[in-house]
Amino acid sequence: MLFAKKNKTTDWIAVFLGNPGSRYDKTRHNAGFMAADETEKKFAIKLNRMKFNSLTAVTIIDGKRVFLMKPQTFMNLSGGAVRQAMKFFRIPLSNVIAISDDVSLSVGKLRVRRRGSAGGHNGLRDIIEKCGGEDFPRIKIGVGAPLHEEYDMADWVLSKLSDKDEKLIVEAAALASGALEMIILEGVDRAMEKYN
């Protein structure tokens, strides 16, 4: 199962995407950071060690060492932090799991994907551009889209959540933590079957 101890080999990197600082707490774009909060609870760890411009922690899932990171570089520059960690641990991109918000999914819906484009998400785009491609698993947390087409998308994702939407996204963030564990335990296909 899961133990909070280290070993010499890092097998996976899990990167939770969001923006640092209290200004961005409880915004749609920080659904990935909410998943980090739920992961801390689930695995009884704290992402509090600064490394690779990120708050980090290590846990063991089924004998595999997993390096967890919350980049503090702001969303649009997340790829640089991930690239540093990949290079240091010699991790292939296929063993990087990104957890992020997704405006194309309804609020609180979860989707696991094996690979794919950035889909307009600047954090994912930066990882794709700086880390060598699109071939890495993602766990996407639905945050919904604005009702009016003329609404600025940047304003939307950086706006504060209503109490109702926050509750739904926190619930999805907890599921995202389970999906992360399942990807490592049983593979992406199994996680897609269970959580999509």
C-alpha positions in Angstrom: 0.0 0.0 0.0 1.3 3.4 0.9 4.2 4.4 3.3 5.6 7.8 4.0 9.2 6.9 3.6 11.9 7.4 1.0 13.9 5.1 -1.1 16.7 5.8 -3.6 14.8 5.7 -6.9 12.0 8.1 -7.9 9.5 6.4 -10.2 6.8 9.0 -10.7 6.3 12.8 -10.6 2.8 14.2 -9.7 2.5 17.9 -10.5 -0.5 19.8 -9.1 -1.1 23.0 -11.2 -2.2 26.3 -9.7 -1.1 29.8 -8.7 0.7 30.6 -5.4 -0.5 33.1 -2.9 -3.7 33.8 -1.0 -5.0 36.0 -3.8 -5.6 32.8 -5.9 -7.1 30.6 -3.1 -10.5 29.2 -4.0 -10.3 30.2 -7.7 -11.1 27.8 -10.6 -7.5 27.8 -11.8 -6.4 26.4 -8.4 -8.3 23.2 -8.7 -5.0 21.4 -9.0 -3.8 22.9 -5.7 -7.0 21.8 -4.1 -6.2 18.3 -5.3 -2.8 18.7 -3.6 -4.6 19.6 -0.4 -6.8 16.5 -0.6 -3.7 14.4 -1.4 -2.0 15.6 1.7 -5.0 14.5 3.8 -5.3 11.1 2.0 -1.6 10.2 2.4 -0.8 12.1 5.6 2.0 14.1 4.1 2.8 17.8 3.7 4.0 19.5 0.5 6.2 21.9 2.4 9.8 21.3 1.2 11.0 23.9 -1.4 12.7 22.2 -4.3 12.7 22.9 -8.1 10.8 26.1 -7.5 8.0 24.0 -6.0 6.5 22.9 -2.7 7.2 19.2 -2.6 6.8 16.0 -0.7 7.6 12.3 -1.3 5.4 9.3 -0.7 5.6 5.6 -1.5 2.6 4.0 -3.4 2.8 0.2 -3.9 6.6 0.3 -3.5 6.9 3.2 -6.0 8.5 6.4 -4.9 6.3 9.4 -6.0 7.6 12.9 -6.0 4.7 15.4 -5.5 5.1 19.0 -6.5 3.1 22.3 -6.4 5.1 24.7 -8.7 5.4 28.2 -7.2 6.3 29.7 -10.5 2.7 30.7 -11.4 0.6 28.6 -13.8 2.1 29.7 -17.1 5.6 28.8 -16.1 4.9 25.4 -14.6 6.9 23.5 -17.2 10.3 24.8 -16.0 9.8 23.4 -12.5 8.7 20.0 -14.0 11.6 19.9 -16.4 14.1 20.5 -13.5 12.6 17.6 -11.5 12.5 15.3 -14.5 16.2 16.0 -15.3 17.2 15.5 -11.6 15.4 12.2 -11.1 15.8 11.0 -14.7 12.1 10.5 -15.1 10.5 10.0 -18.5 7.6 12.3 -19.5 5.3 9.3 -19.5 5.8 9.0 -15.7 4.7 12.6 -15.1 1.1 13.0 -13.9 -0.4 16.5 -14.2 -3.5 17.5 -12.2 -5.2 20.6 -13.4 -8.5 22.5 -13.8 -10.5 22.2 -17.0 -13.1 24.7 -18.2 -14.5 22.2 -20.8 -15.8 19.9 -18.1 -18.8 20.7 -15.9 -18.1 21.8 -12.4 -16.9 18.8 -10.3 -16.6 16.4 -13.2 -13.3 14.4 -13.3 -11.5 13.1 -16.4 -8.4 11.0 -16.7 -6.5 11.1 -20.0 -3.4 9.2 -21.2 -2.1 12.1 -23.3 -3.3 15.1 -25.3 -3.0 18.7 -26.3 -3.0 21.6 -23.9 -6.6 22.3 -24.7 -6.1 26.0 -24.0 -4.6 25.4 -20.6 -1.4 27.5 -20.2 0.1 25.3 -17.4 -0.3 22.2 -19.5 1.0 24.0 -22.6 4.2 25.1 -20.7 4.8 21.5 -19.6 4.3 20.3 -23.2 6.7 22.9 -24.6 9.4 22.6 -22.0 9.3 18.9 -21.2 9.2 17.3 -24.6 5.7 16.6 -25.8 2.1 15.6 -25.0 2.7 12.0 -23.8 1.9 12.3 -20.1 -1.2 11.3 -18.1 -3.5 14.1 -16.9 -6.2 14.2 -14.3 -8.6 17.1 -15.1 -11.0 18.6 -12.7 -14.0 20.3 -14.2 -14.5 24.0 -13.2 -17.1 24.9 -15.9 -17.2 27.6 -18.5 -18.7 31.1 -18.3 -22.3 31.3 -19.4 -21.7 34.2 -21.7 -19.3 33.9 -24.6 -18.0 37.5 -24.2 -16.8 36.7 -20.7 -13.0 36.9 -20.5 -11.7 33.4 -19.8 -8.7 34.7 -17.8 -11.1 36.6 -15.5 -13.3 33.4 -15.3 -10.6 31.0 -14.2 -9.1 33.5 -11.7 -12.5 34.4 -10.2 -13.5 33.2 -6.7 -15.7 30.1 -6.5 -19.2 30.2 -5.1 -19.7 28.0 -2.0 -21.6 25.5 -4.1 -18.9 25.2 -6.8 -16.2 25.1 -4.2 -17.9 22.1 -2.5 -18.2 20.3 -5.9 -14.6 21.0 -6.8 -13.2 19.9 -3.4 -15.1 16.6 -3.8 -13.6 16.2 -7.3 -10.2 17.0 -5.9 -10.5 14.2 -3.4 -11.4 11.8 -6.3 -8.4 13.1 -8.2 -6.2 12.0 -5.4 -7.7 8.5 -5.7 -7.2 8.6 -9.5 -3.6 9.5 -9.0 -3.1 6.5 -6.7 -4.9 4.2 -9.2 -2.7 5.4 -12.1 0.3 4.3 -10.2 -1.2 1.1 -8.8 -3.1 -0.2 -11.8 -2.3 2.0 -14.8 -4.0 4.8 -16.7 -6.6 2.6 -18.4 -8.0 1.4 -15.1 -8.1 4.9 -13.7 -10.0 6.0 -16.9 -12.5 3.2 -16.5 -13.2 4.1 -12.8 -13.1 7.9 -12.8 -14.2 9.1 -16.3 
